Amino acid sequence: MHFAAILGCIAMGQALVIMTEEIDLSVGSVYGLTGAAFITLEANLGVFGAMVAGLVLAACIGMVQATAVLKGRVPSMIVTLGGLFAVRGIIYVWTGGTVRSLPEEARAHWLMHLLGGELFGIEAALFWTLLLLAVLSLVLWRTSFGNRLLAEGGDLSTALSQGVRTNQIKTTAFVLCSMLAGFAGILTLADKPQTHVTLGELMELEAIAAAVMGGTLLSGGRGSLLGALLGAFIITSVRYELIRLGAPAAWYISFVGLVLIAAVIFNQTLAKWAGHRA
Amino acid sequence: MQKSEKTPLIEVKDLDLYFGMFHALKNVSVSFNAGELIGLVGDNGAGKTTLIRVLCGIHEPSSGEVYFDGQRVTAFHPKLAIEFGIETIQQAVGLCDNLSIARNFYLGREPVKSLLGLRIFDFALMRAKARHVIGEFGLRDNVSADDEVETLSGGERQSVKIGRAVEFKNRVVIMDEPTNHLSVREREHLNDLALQLRDQGLLVIYITHDIFQVHKLADRIVIMENGEKIEVTTTDAMSAEALEDVIRQGGRAVPKKVAVQ
C-alpha cells in the first residue's frame, strides 16, 4: 500500500507531463535526490525547513530541464535522460555512497507523523496521494490551466493560435512532476527514515508504466490521473504477488516491461475502437 | 492618429520579412477596411499565408510598419492579435480534436468563477454558449456541447470556428483556404457565413486557390507572387478569367488600365 501510494504520486506527475506530449525520465533520480537532501539538510534546517528545501530543489531541477527542452529545443527524452544520470551522480557525490538516516528526535517531529504515520491502520502516504489526486484532477479538468495543458498535448499549433502561452504550461507541468517526485521521496523517508544511493532507481520506468497502464496516451492530450494511480496499484500488487509466489525478484522488472508494452498496444486498440486518432 | 472614415482597419507599410537568408515578404504595402471581403490569391509560396501570419502575430516583420485601426502595432504575439479581435480560421488549426466543443470554444480565454478561492471553469456558461453556436451555425441537431471535436465533420469544424469568431465580437476574420475538403453544400454554407460576417461590418480576408469562387465573394482581390504584392483590384474591374491569367503568368500579364489601388 505504502509503495503503491508513493509510486502513484510519481505516476500522476508523469501523467501530467505525458499529456503535454513530453516525457520525464528523471523522476526516479529526483525522488532519490530529494530524499537525500531532506535527510542531509535536516541537521541544519530542521524537518520543516528540509522538506521545503527538498521540494524547492526538485522544482529547480524540473525548471532547468523544462528550459533545456523548450529553449534548447532538445527532445525531453534526451534532456531528462541526461537528468536521470546527472541527478543520480549528484546523489553519489553528495552522500559519498553512504547510508544516511534521520536522527531519533527528527523522527519524533509532528510533521513526520503527519507524513509517515497511520490513520485507521492505513499509511498516511495513501491519504496524501489521494488528496493530491483530488486537487490535481480538479486543476486538470476544471481550470484554465488544465484545459490549456490538454489542448497543448492534443494540438500544439492550435493551442498557440488561440494565444495559449504553451511554454509556460509545459514548464509548469515539468516543475509539478519533479515536485511530486520529490514529495514522494519525502513521504518515503517519513516512513522508512534512511536513504540509500540507489533510492528510486528504475522508478521512472515504473511511473511511466503506471501512467500508460492507467490510460495516458503517449501521443499526448488524453489521460487520467486516477488511472495513473490505479496503474501504480496494479504494478505494486503484482510485485508483491510475485514475491509471495516465490518468483525470483528479477522477474518483476521483466513483468513491468511486458505489461508496459501490452498496455500501450491495448491503449491504442482501445483508442481506435473509441474512434480516436491515437 | 485621428480615427476617421478613411482610416483602414489594417494597414501594412513596406513590410519585409526574412527567414534567415530567405526573403519571404518583399516590401509589401496594403490596406484593408472594415466591412470588406478581401480575396487574397496567388500561387503556392507567394507569401499569402506568411502575410496573414504577421497579421495574427505568429511572425514578427523584419522591417516595415503595421497599423491596426490607426494605431502602430509594435509587439507581435498570437495573444495580442486575439486581443485586437483578429481571428484566424485555418483548415488544420484552431480546434483540438481531444477536447469537447465547449472546451475548445473558450480555449485561451476560459470563463472562471471562484470556488473556495480556486478559479474554476464556469461550465454552465461554456456549455450554453457552445450549444447556442451549435444551433446557430448549422451543426447537426444531435451534436452536444460535450462532444469531442473529433466527432465533427470538416464543415462543422469550420462552422464552430466561425461561430467563435462571431461570438467573441471579433473585428477581423482571416480565412486560410477555409473550403478545402468541404462538400459542395458545406462550402456554400461557409461562403454564406463569410458574407454575413462582412455585412456585419467585419473585415474578412479570404485566402484561396479557387479564383472563381473568391471572385464571386470578394469586394477586392489582392494578388501576391514570390513574396510581393503584385496587384490589387476590385472584382468589378477584372474578370475571374483575367485574374487567373495574372496568377498563371505572374505580374507580367497585369493589364495596367484596370489596376486600381
Chai-1 contact restraints between the chains, C-beta under 6 A:
chainA,res_idxA,chainB,res_idxB,connection_type,confidence,min_distance_angstrom,max_distance_angstrom,comment,restraint_id
A,R142,B,I120,contact,1.0,0.0,6.0,A-B,restraint_1
A,R142,B,F121,contact,1.0,0.0,6.0,A-B,restraint_2
A,T143,B,I120,contact,1.0,0.0,6.0,A-B,restraint_3
A,S144,B,E110,contact,1.0,0.0,6.0,A-B,restraint_4
A,N147,B,R103,contact,1.0,0.0,6.0,A-B,restraint_5
A,N147,B,E110,contact,1.0,0.0,6.0,A-B,restraint_6
A,A151,B,C96,contact,1.0,0.0,6.0,A-B,restraint_7
A,A151,B,L99,contact,1.0,0.0,6.0,A-B,restraint_8
A,A151,B,L107,contact,1.0,0.0,6.0,A-B,restraint_9
A,G154,B,C96,contact,1.0,0.0,6.0,A-B,restraint_10
A,G154,B,D97,contact,1.0,0.0,6.0,A-B,restraint_11
A,G154,B,N98,contact,1.0,0.0,6.0,A-B,restraint_12
A,D155,B,C96,contact,1.0,0.0,6.0,A-B,restraint_13
A,S157,B,V93,contact,1.0,0.0,6.0,A-B,restraint_14
A,T158,B,V93,contact,1.0,0.0,6.0,A-B,restraint_15
A,T158,B,G94,contact,1.0,0.0,6.0,A-B,restraint_16
A,T158,B,C96,contact,1.0,0.0,6.0,A-B,restraint_17
A,L160,B,P78,contact,1.0,0.0,6.0,A-B,restraint_18
A,S161,B,P78,contact,1.0,0.0,6.0,A-B,restraint_19
A,S161,B,V93,contact,1.0,0.0,6.0,A-B,restraint_20
A,Q162,B,L107,contact,1.0,0.0,6.0,A-B,restraint_21
A,Q162,B,G108,contact,1.0,0.0,6.0,A-B,restraint_22
A,G163,B,P78,contact,1.0,0.0,6.0,A-B,restraint_23
A,G163,B,K79,contact,1.0,0.0,6.0,A-B,restraint_24
A,G163,B,I82,contact,1.0,0.0,6.0,A-B,restraint_25
A,G163,B,G108,contact,1.0,0.0,6.0,A-B,restraint_26
A,V164,B,G108,contact,1.0,0.0,6.0,A-B,restraint_27
A,G221,B,N98,contact,1.0,0.0,6.0,A-B,restraint_28
A,R222,B,N98,contact,1.0,0.0,6.0,A-B,restraint_29
